[in-house]
Amino acid sequence: MAKAKQAKIGLALGSGSSRGLAHIGVIKALEENNIPIDFIAGSSIGAMVGGFYAAGLGIKKMEEIALDTNWRRIVSLLADPHLKQGLIGGEKIKTFIESYINGKKIEDCEIPCAIVATDLKTGEIAVLDKGAMTPAIRASISIPLIFKPEKISGRILADGGLSAPIPVDVVRNMGADLVIAVNLDGYYHDGEWKPGWYDIANDSLNILRYHLALLNTDKADIVINVDVGKNYWYQFTNGQDKILAGEKAVKEILPRLREIIYQKSRGGLKKYLEFFKG
């Protein structure tokens, strides 16, 4: 009798700036429930969290980094003014990323990984699956006008959330049989809306991301919608609340996720089909 084949699971981690700390909680809960992650693709903050994890940085260490983040550290990373292409140059953030990546290339990660950015010249989705990981992550988190774009192989790259906020198709093409999409834009919050120019610009972008995220997740096998409320891109404090929100969202869909894994695996699928044949 042939041995049942376990479905290969791909994790698509969505963009969402500071809300992306919830991705740590999602991965933590998947680990605790013995749900393997065979492929990872991430956009923006999803690229950073997914990239760190794929590179071998343990989830416990990632949680420690998140919980150790305070306003002083945030200000030190953002104190990098730039006069062209963005308010922040991003070199200090690149140094921060490199301090954990340690020169690792994307193709050398322990878990196959793809970093998703956006080509500002062509508008195309840029899938980075080879080369240095640090500049790739730096490109993917480059919010337009806030951060200077990153130049890689002649392309001017910015935030992956502009073109593929939840890279479901990317991780599917990597070989995943089952795709788990983590959507940080599944809830639109406008309760604290203020008629200032920044709020209008910020909320306008969030509305676009909300609708694009719905399109991106249409082909996912299961979607984890994480609600962490309204947060601005720089609000990386209160990391514990965001991490717990990610854990809670996984627990809510866990029975359904286990069922899908069972069905997608060879042995489970056979029994599933036999059941409906009577």
N, C-alpha and C positions, 0 to 999 in steps of 0.2 A: 504494500500500500504506500502510495507516494506521500511524502511528508508535506504537511500543510505549509504553504508559503505565506510568510508574514508580509502584509502590505507595506510598501515603502511610504513613509509619512513625510510630507513636506510642510514646513511652517512658513507662512507669508506674514511678516510683521509689518504693520502699517505705520505710516507717518503720523505725526501728532505732537511734535515738539516735546514739551515737558510731560505731557500725558503719557509719553512712551515709557516712563518708568514702570507703568503697569505691565509692560512686556516681561519684566523681570518676574513679576508675580505669576504670569501665565506659564513661563518656562519652569519656574519652581514647582507649580502645581502639576504640570505634566510629568516632571521628573518624579515627584512623590507618588504619582499614580502609575509609574512604570510605563508611560507612553513614550516610545522612542521617537527621536527626531533624526531623520535620515538626510534631510535637505533643509536649508534655510535661505530665504530671500528676504531682503528688507529694504524699505525706503525710509530715508531721513533718520529719525530716531530709531526706527526699526532696523535700519542698517547698522547703527552703532551697537545696539543691544545684541542683535543677531550676529554681527561680526565679532564682537567680543566673545560671545558664547561659542561660536564656531571655531574661533582661534584657540580655544582651550581654557579661557578664563572661567573658572567655576561659578555657578550661580550664587553660591554663598559669598564669594568675593565681590561679585557684581552688586549684590544687595548691600554689602558693607560700603561700597563706593557711593551708592545712591543715598544711603542713610547718613553718610558723613558729609554730604553736600550741604553747605549753608550759603547765605548771601555773600559772605566774604570771599568764598571760593568762586562763586559765580562771577562776582565783580572782577576778580583777578583774571579769570579766563576771558572776560569780555573787554577788559581794558587793553584793547588792541585796535585803536582807531585807524581808519583807512579813508582816504579822500576820494578814491575812484572805485566804481563798481559795487560798493557796499560800505556800510558804516563801520563794519568790523573786518579787520584783515584776516583773522582766523588762524594765525600762526601759533598763538598760544593754545588754542583748542587742538590744533594738529599735534603739538608737543604733548598735550595731555593724552590724546589717543595713542600716540606712539609709545608712551611710557608703559602702556599695557599690552600693546600689540608686539612690541620688540622686533620690528622689521619683518614680521611674517608676511608672506605672500598669500593672496586669496586661495590659490590652487593648493597651498600646503596646509590648509585648515583641517582640523580633525573631522569636522562635518562639512561636506560640500556646501559652499556658500556663494551667493551672488549679491552684489551690492548694486542697488538701482539708483540712478541719477537721471537728470534731464539735460539733453544737449540744447543749450540756449540758442544756438545758431540754426538748428534744424527742427527743434521741437520734438525730436525723437526720444524714445525711452533708451537710456544708455545702460546696458546690463554689463557690469564689470565683474567678471569671474576669473580674471587672471591679473597678475601684477601686484604691486605693493598695496596692502590693505589700507594703510593710514590715509593716503590721499584720496582713495576711493570713498571711504567713510566721510572724510572731510567734504568731498564733493556732494555727497548725498544729503548732508545736513545743511547745505548752504541756502538758507532762506533768502530769496531775492530781496535786494536793497538792504537787508540786514548784514549778510555776510558776503564778502567778495567771492565770486565763483572760483572754482578750482579748474586749472588747465591740465588735462591729461591727454597725452597722445594727440595734441593739436585741437582737441575739443574743449569748449568752454562749458563746464558742467555745473549744475546747480541742483537744488532740492529735488529728490526723487518723487516727492509728493505732488509735484506739478504735473507729472505725466502718468504715474502709476502709484497712487498712494498706498495700495495694497497689492503687491506683485504676485497675484495668484497664478497668472499665466506663466510667469518667469519660473516659479518653483515647480510648476507642472512640467514644463519643458526640461527641467533638470532631471526628471525621471520619477517624480512622485506619483504613486498610485492614488494617494489620498492627500488632499490639501486642506490644512487647517488655516483659515484666514483670521487674523486678529485685527479687528476694526476699531480704531480709536475715534472714528468719525461717525459712528452709528447713531449718536445722539447729538442733536443740535440744541445748544443752550443759548437763549437770548434774554433770560430773565433779568440780567444785570446790564442790559444794553444801555449805552449812553451815546448821545448824538455828537460825539467828538470825532474828529477826522481819523484818529487812530482806531477807534472802535469800529467805525464804518469800514475802514480798509481791512482790518483784521477779520471782522465778521463776514465781509464779502468773500474773502479767501476761504473761510471756513465753510460757507455755503457751497462754494464750488467743490471743495474737497468732500463734503458730505454726499453730494450727488455722484461725483466720480467714484467715490468709495463704494457706493451701492452697485455701480456697474462692474467694478473690479471684483467684487465678491460674488457675483452672479454664478460663476463657474466653480466656486469652492465647494468642497464636500460638506464642510461645516464651518460656520462663522461664529467667532467669539466676539460679541459686542461688549466692549468694556466702557463703563460710564464712570468717569472721574470728575465730572462737572466741567465748568468752564475754567480753563487755565490759559494764561498767556505763554508764549513760547519760552520765556525766560524763567518761569516759576518752577524750578527744580527742587524747591524745598517741599516739606511734607511728603517725602518720598514713601514713607510707610503707608500712608493712606492710598497712594496710587498702586503700590505693590499689592496690598490687600485687595484692592478692587480687581486686579488681574487674577489673583487666586480665586476670588469669589466667582468670577465669570466662568472660569474653567470648571469649578465644581458644579455649576448650574447645568452645563452641557455634557458633563462626563458620561452619564448613562447613554446618551445618544452617540457620543464619540466612540465608546466601546462597541456599541452595536455596529456602527459603520466600519470600524476596524475589522470586526469579525466577518462582516459581509464581504469586505474588500479582499480579505485573505483567501487563498485558494480553497482551503478546507471549509471555511465558514461559508463562502459563496456557494459551494457545492451543496451543503446542507440546506442553505437558504432557498436555493432553486428547487431542491427535492421537496421541501415543505410546501411550496406553492403548487407543485405538480400533484400533490395529494398522495 
